[in-house]
Amino acid sequence: MNLAALLWGVLFSSIGLGYFMYGKSQTRVLLLVTGVLLMMYPYFVSGGWATFLVGALLTASPWLARRFF
């Protein structure tokens, strides 16, 4: 694992914690699940660009789901 992947993982895990806490307080399952996924995926993705792309897609997924479904 390189430094970029580590830093992207910390950033997106922090966003995931915010999603998780907000989803739990508002009882919104999509935000709760997205938060858990954002906190866990850096353990399984190793490259810097891959970490960024997966994190960006997961971060945008609640907005995309609400917009198109």
GROMACS elastic network, one bead per residue, 0.5 to 0.9 nm:
[ bonds ]
;  ai    aj funct       b0    kb
    1     4     6  0.83603   500
    1     5     6  0.64640   500
    1     6     6  0.70538   500
    1    46     6  0.56534   500
    1    47     6  0.68334   500
    1    48     6  0.82075   500
    2     5     6  0.55569   500
    2     6     6  0.64236   500
    2     7     6  0.89167   500
    2    46     6  0.79591   500
    2    47     6  0.73475   500
    2    48     6  0.70743   500
    3     6     6  0.50429   500
    3     7     6  0.61915   500
    3     8     6  0.85868   500
    3    48     6  0.79321   500
    4     7     6  0.52070   500
    4     8     6  0.60688   500
    4     9     6  0.83625   500
    4    47     6  0.80965   500
    4    48     6  0.51477   500
    4    49     6  0.82675   500
    4    51     6  0.86808   500
    4    52     6  0.89668   500
    5     8     6  0.51618   500
    5     9     6  0.59203   500
    5    10     6  0.85978   500
    5    42     6  0.79081   500
    5    45     6  0.84264   500
    5    46     6  0.65422   500
    5    47     6  0.58028   500
    5    49     6  0.74914   500
    5    50     6  0.81849   500
    5    51     6  0.59220   500
    5    52     6  0.76355   500
    6     9     6  0.50541   500
    6    10     6  0.62858   500
    6    11     6  0.87412   500
    6    42     6  0.80070   500
    6    46     6  0.86987   500
    6    48     6  0.77987   500
    6    51     6  0.87064   500
    7    10     6  0.51107   500
    7    11     6  0.62303   500
    7    12     6  0.86739   500
    7    48     6  0.87220   500
    8    11     6  0.50865   500
    8    12     6  0.61006   500
    8    13     6  0.83235   500
    8    42     6  0.83847   500
    8    48     6  0.72270   500
    8    51     6  0.64436   500
    8    52     6  0.60879   500
    8    55     6  0.79930   500
    9    12     6  0.53354   500
    9    13     6  0.58460   500
    9    14     6  0.84487   500
    9    38     6  0.85901   500
    9    39     6  0.81201   500
    9    41     6  0.81933   500
    9    42     6  0.52825   500
    9    43     6  0.84686   500
    9    48     6  0.88628   500
    9    51     6  0.67148   500
    9    52     6  0.79809   500
    9    55     6  0.79821   500
   10    13     6  0.51299   500
   10    14     6  0.61585   500
   10    15     6  0.87395   500
   10    39     6  0.86142   500
   10    42     6  0.83666   500
   11    14     6  0.52466   500
   11    15     6  0.64835   500
   11    16     6  0.87049   500
   11    55     6  0.89992   500
   12    16     6  0.60396   500
   12    17     6  0.85987   500
   12    38     6  0.61096   500
   12    39     6  0.70801   500
   12    42     6  0.84752   500
   12    51     6  0.88590   500
   12    52     6  0.83250   500
   12    55     6  0.59224   500
   12    56     6  0.81078   500
   12    59     6  0.78097   500
   13    17     6  0.61808   500
   13    18     6  0.86887   500
   13    35     6  0.79729   500
   13    36     6  0.86837   500
   13    37     6  0.87728   500
   13    38     6  0.54645   500
   13    40     6  0.75239   500
   13    41     6  0.85460   500
   13    42     6  0.78971   500
   13    55     6  0.86627   500
   14    17     6  0.50667   500
   14    18     6  0.64473   500
   14    19     6  0.87347   500
   14    38     6  0.83581   500
   14    39     6  0.74238   500
   15    18     6  0.50913   500
   15    19     6  0.62481   500
   15    20     6  0.85825   500
   15    35     6  0.73930   500
   15    38     6  0.73945   500
   15    39     6  0.81678   500
   15    59     6  0.76742   500
   16    20     6  0.59944   500
   16    21     6  0.85582   500
   16    31     6  0.87607   500
   16    32     6  0.86676   500
   16    34     6  0.69025   500
   16    36     6  0.63784   500
   16    37     6  0.73396   500
   16    39     6  0.53298   500
   16    40     6  0.88601   500
   16    59     6  0.78515   500
   17    21     6  0.61326   500
   17    22     6  0.85241   500
   17    35     6  0.58182   500
   17    36     6  0.75368   500
   17    38     6  0.79414   500
   17    39     6  0.67858   500
   18    21     6  0.52321   500
   18    22     6  0.60738   500
   18    23     6  0.83634   500
   18    35     6  0.71494   500
   19    22     6  0.52224   500
   19    23     6  0.58327   500
   19    24     6  0.83843   500
   19    31     6  0.54645   500
   19    32     6  0.62788   500
   19    33     6  0.85675   500
   19    34     6  0.69627   500
   19    36     6  0.82892   500
   19    38     6  0.87418   500
   19    59     6  0.88474   500
   20    23     6  0.51237   500
   20    24     6  0.60211   500
   20    25     6  0.86140   500
   20    31     6  0.62111   500
   20    33     6  0.72695   500
   20    34     6  0.73336   500
   20    36     6  0.64640   500
   21    24     6  0.51673   500
   21    25     6  0.62301   500
   21    26     6  0.86100   500
   21    31     6  0.87338   500
   21    32     6  0.74276   500
   21    35     6  0.80897   500
   22    25     6  0.52076   500
   22    26     6  0.60445   500
   22    27     6  0.81455   500
   22    28     6  0.80576   500
   22    31     6  0.73382   500
   22    32     6  0.75922   500
   23    26     6  0.52081   500
   23    27     6  0.54663   500
   23    29     6  0.63561   500
   23    30     6  0.73847   500
   23    33     6  0.82749   500
   23    34     6  0.89760   500
   23    35     6  0.80138   500
   24    27     6  0.50099   500
   24    28     6  0.66195   500
   24    29     6  0.77289   500
   24    31     6  0.80586   500
   24    32     6  0.60880   500
   25    28     6  0.79750   500
   26    29     6  0.88440   500
   27    31     6  0.86750   500
   27    32     6  0.79744   500
   28    31     6  0.57245   500
   28    32     6  0.63589   500
   28    33     6  0.88846   500
   29    33     6  0.60692   500
   29    34     6  0.84263   500
   30    33     6  0.53096   500
   30    34     6  0.60392   500
   30    35     6  0.84760   500
   30    62     6  0.66443   500
   30    65     6  0.88668   500
   31    34     6  0.50323   500
   31    35     6  0.59502   500
   31    36     6  0.86228   500
   31    62     6  0.65599   500
   32    35     6  0.51873   500
   32    36     6  0.64421   500
   32    37     6  0.87998   500
   33    36     6  0.51575   500
   33    37     6  0.62253   500
   33    38     6  0.86063   500
   34    37     6  0.50502   500
   34    38     6  0.60501   500
   34    39     6  0.85876   500
   34    58     6  0.66287   500
   34    59     6  0.75525   500
   34    61     6  0.77827   500
   34    62     6  0.75093   500
   35    38     6  0.51075   500
   35    39     6  0.62504   500
   35    40     6  0.87109   500
   35    58     6  0.86797   500
   35    59     6  0.85189   500
   36    39     6  0.51735   500
   36    40     6  0.62377   500
   36    41     6  0.86507   500
   37    40     6  0.51528   500
   37    41     6  0.58542   500
   37    58     6  0.77064   500
   38    41     6  0.57621   500
   38    42     6  0.76740   500
   38    54     6  0.87601   500
   38    55     6  0.65913   500
   38    58     6  0.66348   500
   38    59     6  0.75239   500
   39    42     6  0.71229   500
   39    43     6  0.86978   500
   40    43     6  0.59957   500
   40    44     6  0.76982   500
   41    44     6  0.54087   500
   41    45     6  0.63460   500
   41    51     6  0.81921   500
   41    54     6  0.81402   500
   41    55     6  0.80905   500
   42    45     6  0.52492   500
   42    46     6  0.70882   500
   42    51     6  0.65860   500
   42    55     6  0.85233   500
   43    46     6  0.75212   500
   45    48     6  0.85682   500
   45    50     6  0.66866   500
   45    51     6  0.59462   500
   45    54     6  0.84626   500
   46    49     6  0.89149   500
   46    50     6  0.71831   500
   46    51     6  0.67616   500
   47    50     6  0.51488   500
   47    51     6  0.59278   500
   47    52     6  0.85603   500
   48    51     6  0.51669   500
   48    52     6  0.62854   500
   48    53     6  0.87336   500
   49    52     6  0.50761   500
   49    53     6  0.61112   500
   49    54     6  0.85731   500
   50    53     6  0.51517   500
   50    54     6  0.60503   500
   50    55     6  0.82987   500
   51    54     6  0.54487   500
   51    55     6  0.59750   500
   51    56     6  0.84841   500
   52    55     6  0.51453   500
   52    56     6  0.59916   500
   52    57     6  0.85767   500
   53    56     6  0.51462   500
   53    57     6  0.61750   500
   53    58     6  0.85687   500
   54    57     6  0.51875   500
   54    58     6  0.61025   500
   54    59     6  0.84724   500
   55    58     6  0.51272   500
   55    59     6  0.59377   500
   55    60     6  0.85216   500
   56    59     6  0.50637   500
   56    60     6  0.61513   500
   56    61     6  0.85017   500
   57    60     6  0.52134   500
   57    61     6  0.59612   500
   58    61     6  0.50473   500
   58    62     6  0.78116   500
   59    62     6  0.71240   500
   59    63     6  0.82437   500
   60    63     6  0.54758   500
   60    64     6  0.61456   500
   60    65     6  0.86085   500
   61    65     6  0.58713   500
   61    66     6  0.84640   500
   62    65     6  0.50883   500
   62    66     6  0.61302   500
   62    67     6  0.84898   500
   63    66     6  0.52388   500
   63    67     6  0.60622   500
   63    68     6  0.86610   500
   64    67     6  0.50375   500
   64    68     6  0.60438   500
   64    69     6  0.80558   500
   65    68     6  0.54949   500
   65    69     6  0.54806   500
   66    69     6  0.56097   500
